Amino acid sequence: PGENKEITTKSQSTLLSISNTLSLLKSGGLITIGIYVGHNEGKKEESIIIDYLRKLPKDKFGVMLHEYINRSATSPRLAVIEKK
């Protein structure tokens, strides 16, 4: 929301959203998640999201993490989940 870094998503509601969306996803479907790490809550949330995604069963989901390599370390990341 603009430059107001006090307004953020929260880790637990984000994980609940991801989990609920995974249960609705059909085979071959994709979920994309924008992860914003330019503030403290975003860094915490990134760690929790990545940990959750790493634990998804690889026989059911493929997970990719995309990041800029020629921008600042606080540039957003993009996670992509594909249901097999």
N, CA and C atoms as a LAMMPS dump frame, in Angstrom:
ITEM: TIMESTEP
0
ITEM: NUMBER OF ATOMS
252
ITEM: BOX BOUNDS ff ff ff
-5.0000000000000000e+02 5.0000000000000000e+02
-5.0000000000000000e+02 5.0000000000000000e+02
-5.0000000000000000e+02 5.0000000000000000e+02
ITEM: ATOMS id mol type element x y z
1 1 1 N 0.828 -1.206 0
2 1 2 C 0 0 0
3 1 3 C 0.862 1.256 0
4 2 1 N 1.356 1.613 -1.157
5 2 2 C 2.199 2.81 -1.231
6 2 3 C 3.485 2.602 -0.473
7 3 1 N 3.891 3.593 0.242
8 3 2 C 5.138 3.52 1.018
9 3 3 C 4.898 3.216 2.489
10 4 1 N 3.649 2.964 2.889
11 4 2 C 3.337 2.685 4.278
12 4 3 C 3.681 1.244 4.607
13 5 1 N 4.836 1.024 5.21
14 5 2 C 5.308 -0.325 5.508
15 5 3 C 4.705 -0.876 6.798
16 6 1 N 3.796 -0.117 7.417
17 6 2 C 3.09 -0.595 8.605
18 6 3 C 1.907 -1.487 8.216
19 7 1 N 1.448 -1.373 6.975
20 7 2 C 0.339 -2.189 6.491
21 7 3 C 0.932 -3.399 5.783
22 8 1 N 0.767 -4.568 6.374
23 8 2 C 1.39 -5.775 5.82
24 8 3 C 0.435 -6.965 5.906
25 9 1 N 0.759 -7.997 5.146
26 9 2 C 0.094 -9.278 5.345
27 9 3 C 0.743 -9.93 6.563
28 10 1 N 0.1 -10.937 7.099
29 10 2 C 0.617 -11.647 8.275
30 10 3 C 0.838 -13.111 7.926
31 11 1 N 1.875 -13.681 8.463
32 11 2 C 2.309 -15.034 8.117
33 11 3 C 1.219 -16.079 8.258
34 12 1 N 0.52 -16.074 9.376
35 12 2 C -0.469 -17.133 9.617
36 12 3 C -1.634 -17.069 8.639
37 13 1 N -2.116 -15.87 8.331
38 13 2 C -3.224 -15.774 7.37
39 13 3 C -2.735 -16.096 5.958
40 14 1 N -1.489 -15.778 5.657
41 14 2 C -0.923 -16.13 4.35
42 14 3 C -0.822 -17.644 4.208
43 15 1 N -0.331 -18.326 5.236
44 15 2 C -0.231 -19.796 5.178
45 15 3 C -1.601 -20.441 5.054
46 16 1 N -2.574 -19.91 5.759
47 16 2 C -3.933 -20.438 5.654
48 16 3 C -4.464 -20.264 4.235
49 17 1 N -4.204 -19.114 3.637
50 17 2 C -4.635 -18.861 2.254
51 17 3 C -3.971 -19.829 1.283
52 18 1 N -2.681 -20.05 1.455
53 18 2 C -1.956 -20.976 0.578
54 18 3 C -2.524 -22.383 0.732
55 19 1 N -2.683 -22.822 1.966
56 19 2 C -3.208 -24.165 2.233
57 19 3 C -4.601 -24.349 1.632
58 20 1 N -5.468 -23.376 1.837
59 20 2 C -6.826 -23.466 1.281
60 20 3 C -6.806 -23.491 -0.244
61 21 1 N -5.933 -22.718 -0.844
62 21 2 C -5.841 -22.671 -2.299
63 21 3 C -5.299 -23.984 -2.855
64 22 1 N -4.323 -24.58 -2.172
65 22 2 C -3.779 -25.866 -2.616
66 22 3 C -4.872 -26.93 -2.666
67 23 1 N -5.786 -26.889 -1.72
68 23 2 C -6.846 -27.906 -1.692
69 23 3 C -7.831 -27.736 -2.851
70 24 1 N -7.887 -26.554 -3.448
71 24 2 C -8.791 -26.294 -4.569
72 24 3 C -8.132 -26.504 -5.934
73 25 1 N -6.803 -26.6 -5.939
74 25 2 C -6.045 -26.651 -7.181
75 25 3 C -6.222 -27.989 -7.894
76 26 1 N -6.474 -27.926 -9.186
77 26 2 C -6.6 -29.133 -10.007
78 26 3 C -5.24 -29.516 -10.58
79 27 1 N -5.104 -30.73 -11.009
80 27 2 C -3.865 -31.21 -11.609
81 27 3 C -3.472 -30.318 -12.791
82 28 1 N -2.225 -29.902 -12.801
83 28 2 C -1.722 -29.011 -13.845
84 28 3 C -1.928 -27.541 -13.525
85 29 1 N -2.645 -27.252 -12.449
86 29 2 C -2.903 -25.867 -12.066
87 29 3 C -1.71 -25.226 -11.377
88 30 1 N -1.687 -23.903 -11.402
89 30 2 C -0.593 -23.128 -10.811
90 30 3 C -1.112 -22.143 -9.78
91 31 1 N -0.292 -21.904 -8.78
92 31 2 C -0.499 -20.829 -7.813
93 31 3 C 0.751 -19.967 -7.861
94 32 1 N 0.587 -18.657 -7.903
95 32 2 C 1.735 -17.757 -7.812
96 32 3 C 1.593 -16.935 -6.539
97 33 1 N 2.724 -16.72 -5.875
98 33 2 C 2.739 -15.981 -4.618
99 33 3 C 3.824 -14.912 -4.699
100 34 1 N 3.413 -13.656 -4.593
101 34 2 C 4.373 -12.558 -4.514
102 34 3 C 4.825 -12.41 -3.075
103 35 1 N 6.136 -12.431 -2.867
104 35 2 C 6.695 -12.319 -1.513
105 35 3 C 7.496 -11.026 -1.45
106 36 1 N 7.037 -10.118 -0.6
107 36 2 C 7.658 -8.798 -0.479
108 36 3 C 8.5 -8.755 0.78
109 37 1 N 9.787 -8.563 0.621
110 37 2 C 10.724 -8.656 1.744
111 37 3 C 11.358 -7.317 2.114
112 38 1 N 10.765 -6.237 1.664
113 38 2 C 11.35 -4.915 1.888
114 38 3 C 11.088 -4.323 3.26
115 39 1 N 10.533 -5.114 4.173
116 39 2 C 10.287 -4.651 5.539
117 39 3 C 10.385 -5.854 6.476
118 40 1 N 10.433 -5.607 7.774
119 40 2 C 10.68 -6.689 8.742
120 40 3 C 9.626 -7.789 8.691
121 41 1 N 8.351 -7.426 8.646
122 41 2 C 7.302 -8.452 8.601
123 41 3 C 7.426 -9.296 7.332
124 42 1 N 7.809 -8.663 6.218
125 42 2 C 7.978 -9.384 4.96
126 42 3 C 9.112 -10.39 5.021
127 43 1 N 10.203 -10.039 5.69
128 43 2 C 11.323 -10.977 5.834
129 43 3 C 10.918 -12.178 6.669
130 44 1 N 10.175 -11.916 7.737
131 44 2 C 9.672 -13.001 8.587
132 44 3 C 8.713 -13.882 7.795
133 45 1 N 7.812 -13.258 7.067
134 45 2 C 6.837 -13.996 6.288
135 45 3 C 7.514 -14.84 5.21
136 46 1 N 8.532 -14.289 4.563
137 46 2 C 9.254 -15.048 3.532
138 46 3 C 9.815 -16.335 4.12
139 47 1 N 10.445 -16.246 5.259
140 47 2 C 11.041 -17.418 5.889
141 47 3 C 9.989 -18.489 6.173
142 48 1 N 8.841 -18.067 6.687
143 48 2 C 7.772 -19 7.025
144 48 3 C 7.167 -19.612 5.766
145 49 1 N 6.952 -18.8 4.738
146 49 2 C 6.389 -19.31 3.483
147 49 3 C 7.341 -20.314 2.833
148 50 1 N 8.607 -19.951 2.733
149 50 2 C 9.589 -20.836 2.079
150 50 3 C 9.69 -22.154 2.842
151 51 1 N 9.697 -22.094 4.152
152 51 2 C 9.755 -23.319 4.957
153 51 3 C 8.541 -24.199 4.663
154 52 1 N 7.356 -23.596 4.59
155 52 2 C 6.132 -24.336 4.29
156 52 3 C 6.209 -24.963 2.897
157 53 1 N 6.639 -24.189 1.911
158 53 2 C 6.696 -24.688 0.531
159 53 3 C 7.718 -25.8 0.366
160 54 1 N 8.824 -25.74 1.073
161 54 2 C 9.843 -26.796 1.004
162 54 3 C 9.291 -28.14 1.477
163 55 1 N 8.312 -28.092 2.371
164 55 2 C 7.757 -29.32 2.953
165 55 3 C 6.61 -29.911 2.139
166 56 1 N 6.185 -29.241 1.078
167 56 2 C 5.126 -29.809 0.241
168 56 3 C 5.634 -31.088 -0.412
169 57 1 N 4.817 -32.118 -0.482
170 57 2 C 5.273 -33.383 -1.06
171 57 3 C 5.624 -33.23 -2.545
172 58 1 N 6.852 -33.602 -2.888
173 58 2 C 7.32 -33.401 -4.264
174 58 3 C 6.64 -34.316 -5.26
175 59 1 N 5.992 -35.374 -4.785
176 59 2 C 5.256 -36.228 -5.711
177 59 3 C 3.899 -35.616 -6.086
178 60 1 N 3.485 -34.563 -5.374
179 60 2 C 2.209 -33.908 -5.656
180 60 3 C 2.364 -32.484 -6.187
181 61 1 N 3.463 -31.817 -5.816
182 61 2 C 3.647 -30.413 -6.185
183 61 3 C 5.079 -30.154 -6.633
184 62 1 N 5.218 -29.258 -7.593
185 62 2 C 6.514 -28.716 -7.965
186 62 3 C 6.525 -27.26 -7.523
187 63 1 N 7.6 -26.832 -6.874
188 63 2 C 7.673 -25.465 -6.354
189 63 3 C 8.938 -24.799 -6.879
190 64 1 N 8.77 -23.592 -7.42
191 64 2 C 9.909 -22.799 -7.896
192 64 3 C 9.913 -21.462 -7.165
193 65 1 N 11.105 -20.918 -6.976
194 65 2 C 11.254 -19.592 -6.395
195 65 3 C 12.064 -18.753 -7.369
196 66 1 N 11.487 -17.639 -7.779
197 66 2 C 12.145 -16.736 -8.719
198 66 3 C 12.532 -15.459 -7.989
199 67 1 N 13.746 -14.965 -8.276
200 67 2 C 14.193 -13.722 -7.665
201 67 3 C 15.096 -12.965 -8.629
202 68 1 N 15.121 -11.669 -8.447
203 68 2 C 16.027 -10.85 -9.245
204 68 3 C 17.453 -11.087 -8.77
205 69 1 N 18.384 -11.182 -9.695
206 69 2 C 19.785 -11.326 -9.307
207 69 3 C 20.578 -10.062 -9.609
208 70 1 N 19.928 -9.094 -10.265
209 70 2 C 20.634 -7.846 -10.571
210 70 3 C 19.944 -6.635 -9.926
211 71 1 N 19.198 -6.885 -8.847
212 71 2 C 18.545 -5.814 -8.092
213 71 3 C 18.86 -5.982 -6.611
214 72 1 N 18.281 -5.121 -5.809
215 72 2 C 18.587 -5.156 -4.375
216 72 3 C 18.092 -6.451 -3.734
217 73 1 N 18.666 -6.758 -2.586
218 73 2 C 18.296 -7.97 -1.852
219 73 3 C 16.875 -7.901 -1.317
220 74 1 N 16.272 -6.721 -1.332
221 74 2 C 14.902 -6.584 -0.836
222 74 3 C 13.869 -6.556 -1.961
223 75 1 N 14.284 -6.906 -3.169
224 75 2 C 13.326 -6.992 -4.279
225 75 3 C 12.37 -8.147 -4.033
226 76 1 N 11.14 -8.032 -4.512
227 76 2 C 10.165 -9.107 -4.314
228 76 3 C 10.62 -10.417 -4.96
229 77 1 N 10.133 -11.507 -4.393
230 77 2 C 10.345 -12.838 -4.968
231 77 3 C 8.999 -13.363 -5.469
232 78 1 N 9.06 -14.338 -6.339
233 78 2 C 7.851 -14.956 -6.856
234 78 3 C 7.958 -16.469 -6.652
235 79 1 N 7.028 -17.018 -5.893
236 79 2 C 6.95 -18.473 -5.73
237 79 3 C 5.867 -18.989 -6.656
238 80 1 N 6.132 -20.103 -7.321
239 80 2 C 5.173 -20.738 -8.211
240 80 3 C 5.013 -22.189 -7.778
241 81 1 N 3.767 -22.581 -7.568
242 81 2 C 3.461 -23.958 -7.173
243 81 3 C 2.634 -24.588 -8.286
244 82 1 N 3.049 -25.75 -8.746
245 82 2 C 2.296 -26.492 -9.753
246 82 3 C 1.82 -27.8 -9.128
247 83 1 N 0.537 -28.099 -9.301
248 83 2 C 0.028 -29.381 -8.831
249 83 3 C 0.218 -30.403 -9.937
250 84 1 N 0.827 -31.522 -9.603
251 84 2 C 1.092 -32.575 -10.584
252 84 3 C -0.148 -33.381 -10.863
